């Protein structure tokens, strides 16, 4: 996996959802400045930040890092896993 994978993947997921950087930060509970730094490759996200992003997007870390077609969990499946 290359260095830009996380940024590229975040941008892809936001685009699929029609989310702005601001909305991503609000939904995930992460300061807008942190989101900006991640997306502009000033810093890499910490594991806790990446977990918050995945939770906010309703995906697992495995789904985030999968390079194939991702599978979305149903609400029932998500509740069962929790």
PyMOL commands that set and color helices and strands:
alter all, ss='L'
color gray80, all
select helices_A, chain A and resi 5-17+21-28+32-39+47-57+61-65+75-81
alter helices_A, ss='H'
color red, helices_A
deselect
rebuild
show_as cartoon
